[in-house]
């Protein structure tokens, strides 16, 4: 048989690549020739114009912001949730703005900003300062009538700068105001406007109560601004931003602030009460032994201690079980028998024993779960004070 041969497929591909490369090279050489012949491009770089002197009003706003912003903080209420395959995960429940009140670590905000903390003892409060330092905070108390809450952080090594406080007694419609806050999470945001009205009454969203005597302003106030300062042109806080009126929930030109005189009144009320010697909080309410006896519990069992009615605060973070009622049936909770090995079988004895301690102390609670003796350690907390 006669042998024949033909060009391979590989050699054909190589030839095509060489042809393509020659075409590209020819195009580059042609462009370079054109660029040389056409001369320099008709292009002139722009020159930026230096800023001229700022206006007096601009200088004033910049000065007020620089002096006041270190006194403005970001407040977060956080909780924890179970996530499949990931265990426990932190979750932000709410956020808002606050102001540094004094060098002892008191922080002022709106009561509705930390409302999640009031609804659940397992939530925590966190404060972020202008320098990005983040610390935990405790709730001291609040005044519902003025929507004001007082928090407390450990001053420690913090560089606290209390807000400059002004009076709201002599405010005038038309005067300039500035608001600093954290709208939608954008921290240290400044907005400006004027006072549009005084002594306004505004309803609370989803509630029957109203807030009265408010300052109306057109300075932009959005979700996240609540609890932040409303400042006059001198940088003094004349109000705490608290509400907006808007069909959409966002800024629409009507913002409202609690006047500083009412803020001062509220804060003084809370701090005065909290500074007096108080019994620390264990977080347990108990059933009256006489009521338990009427339910048919034998005297020898009833006399062993106090049945837990409800748990809250520090006790809510322990395995203690409260009494539950399902329909007509009552399931008794754990039964407290001693506090630091001192027997307590009446509410009066438990209260007297608690008065020997102070907030922050740790105590060991002895109790029975049915017939099984158990113990749990609880850290006592300072009481919170709320006024209508």
LINZI-V552693 format. One record per pair of residues at least 6 apart in sequence whose ideal C-beta (glycine too) atoms are under 8 Angstrom apart, sorted by the first residue. I is the first residue (numbers start at 1). GAP is how many residues later the second one is. Records with the same first field share a line. If there is no record, write none. Layout:
BEGIN
I: GAP, GAP
END
This chain:
BEGIN
54: 8
60: 173
61: 117, 129, 131
63: 172
64: 114, 167, 169, 170, 171
65: 113, 115, 125
67: 97, 168
68: 95, 96, 110, 112, 161, 163, 167, 169
69: 61, 111, 119, 121
70: 30, 59, 60, 61, 89, 91
71: 28, 29, 59, 90, 91, 92, 93, 158
72: 25, 26, 27, 28, 58, 91, 108, 109, 116, 156, 157
73: 24, 25, 26, 27, 34, 54, 55, 56, 57
74: 21, 22, 23, 24, 53, 54, 108, 113
75: 20, 21, 22, 23, 32, 34, 38, 39, 50, 51, 52, 53, 62, 76, 152
76: 16, 18, 19, 49, 50, 51, 52
77: 15, 16, 17, 18, 36, 37, 38, 39, 40, 46, 47, 48, 49
78: 12, 13, 14, 15, 45, 46, 47, 48
79: 11, 12, 14, 37, 41, 43, 44, 45
80: 8, 9, 10, 11, 42
81: 7, 8, 10
82: 6, 7
83: 6
93: 23, 30
94: 19, 20, 21, 22
95: 18, 87, 90, 129
96: 13, 14, 17, 18, 85, 86, 128, 129, 130, 131, 132
97: 12, 16, 83, 84, 85, 127, 128, 129, 130, 131, 144
98: 9, 10, 11, 15, 29, 53, 129, 130
99: 8, 9, 10, 64, 128, 129, 130, 138, 141
100: 6, 7, 60, 61, 62, 63
101: 6, 7, 49, 61, 62, 166
102: 58, 60
103: 52, 57, 59
104: 48, 51
105: 47, 48, 49, 50, 53, 55
106: 34, 44, 45, 46, 161, 165
107: 20, 30, 43, 44, 45, 46
108: 40, 41, 42, 43, 119, 132, 155, 159
109: 39, 40, 42, 117, 118, 131
110: 37, 38, 39, 116, 117, 130, 132
111: 7, 31, 32, 33, 36, 37, 38
112: 35, 92, 114, 130
113: 36, 113, 114
114: 11, 25, 35, 37
116: 7
117: 6, 7, 8, 22
118: 21
121: 162, 191, 192, 193, 195, 196
122: 194, 195
124: 12
125: 11, 12, 13, 14, 26
126: 8, 9, 10, 11
127: 7, 8, 9, 10, 24, 26
128: 6, 59
129: 6, 29
130: 57, 58
131: 28
133: 25
135: 18, 19, 21, 23
136: 17
137: 14, 15, 16
138: 13, 14, 15, 243, 244
139: 10, 11, 12, 13, 245
140: 10, 11, 12, 130, 131, 134, 242, 244, 245
141: 8, 9, 129, 132, 133, 243, 244, 245, 246
142: 6, 7, 8, 124, 128, 243, 244, 245
143: 122, 123, 126, 127, 243, 244, 245
144: 65, 242, 243, 244
145: 121, 242, 243
146: 65, 112, 116, 117, 119, 120
147: 64, 95, 111
148: 92, 110, 114, 115, 118, 119
150: 116, 117, 120, 121, 124
163: 66, 74
164: 71, 72, 73
165: 71, 72, 95, 99
166: 66, 68, 70, 71, 72, 94
167: 71, 93, 94
168: 47, 70, 71, 91, 92, 93, 94
169: 92
171: 24, 27, 44, 61, 67, 88
172: 23
173: 21, 22, 23, 24, 25
174: 20, 21
175: 19, 20, 57, 58
176: 16, 17, 18, 56, 57
177: 15, 16, 17, 18, 38, 40, 42, 53, 54, 55, 56, 61
178: 12, 13, 14, 15, 41, 52, 53, 54, 55
179: 11, 12, 13, 14, 38, 40, 41, 42, 46, 49, 50, 51, 52, 62, 76, 78
180: 8, 9, 10, 48, 49, 51
181: 8, 40, 41, 43, 44, 45, 46, 47, 60
182: 6, 7, 42, 43, 46
183: 6, 37, 38, 39, 40, 41, 42
184: 38, 39, 40
185: 39
186: 38
189: 36
191: 28, 29, 30
192: 27
193: 24, 25, 26, 27, 62
194: 23, 24, 25
195: 20, 21, 22
196: 20, 21, 22, 58
197: 18, 19
198: 17, 18
199: 13, 14, 15
200: 12, 13, 14, 15, 16, 56
201: 9, 10, 11, 12, 13
202: 8, 9, 12, 41, 43, 54
203: 6, 7
204: 6, 7, 39
211: 31, 32, 45, 47
213: 45, 46, 49
214: 28, 29, 42, 43, 44, 45
215: 15, 23, 24, 41, 42, 43, 44
216: 38, 39, 40
217: 13, 38, 39, 40
218: 35, 36, 37
219: 11, 36
220: 31, 35
221: 20, 22, 23, 30, 34, 35
222: 22, 28, 29
223: 26, 27
225: 16, 30
226: 15, 16, 17
227: 13, 14, 15
228: 12, 13
229: 8, 10, 11, 12
230: 7, 8, 9, 10, 11, 27
231: 6, 7
232: 6
236: 24
237: 23, 26
238: 19, 21, 22
239: 18, 19, 20, 21, 24
240: 17, 18, 20, 23
241: 14, 15, 16
242: 14, 15, 16
243: 12, 13
244: 6, 7, 8, 10, 11, 12
245: 7, 9, 11
246: 6, 8
266: 121
269: 118
270: 115, 117
273: 112
274: 108, 109, 111
278: 104, 105
279: 72, 75, 76, 104
280: 74, 77, 78, 79, 81, 100, 101, 102, 103
281: 32, 33, 78, 99, 100, 101, 102, 103
282: 31, 32, 33, 68, 72, 81, 83, 96, 98
283: 28, 29, 30, 31, 32, 33, 95, 98
284: 24, 25, 26, 27, 28, 31, 36, 52
285: 23, 24, 25, 27
286: 20, 21, 22, 23, 50, 61, 64
287: 19, 20, 21, 22, 36, 45
288: 59
289: 13, 14, 17, 56, 57
292: 10, 15, 40
293: 6, 9
295: 35
297: 35
303: 42
304: 31, 33, 41, 64
305: 30, 31, 32, 33, 38, 39, 40, 62, 63
306: 29, 30, 38, 39, 40, 41, 44
307: 16, 25, 26, 27, 28, 29
308: 12, 13, 14, 15, 25, 26, 27, 28, 59
309: 13, 14, 24
310: 12, 13
311: 7, 9, 11
313: 68
314: 64, 65, 66, 67
315: 63
318: 58, 60
319: 57
320: 13, 14, 45, 47, 56
321: 12, 13, 48
322: 11
323: 7, 8, 9, 10
324: 6, 7, 9
325: 6
334: 33, 34, 35, 40
335: 32, 33, 34
336: 8, 14, 29, 30, 31
337: 6, 7, 8, 29, 30, 31, 36
338: 6, 27, 28
339: 11, 14, 15, 24, 25, 26, 27
340: 13, 23, 24
341: 23, 25
342: 11
343: 6
344: 6, 9
354: 26
357: 6, 23
358: 22
359: 21, 22, 23, 24
360: 19, 20, 21
361: 18, 19
362: 15, 16, 17, 18
363: 14, 15, 17
364: 11, 12, 13, 14
365: 10, 11, 12, 13
366: 7, 8, 9
367: 6, 7, 8, 9
368: 6
END
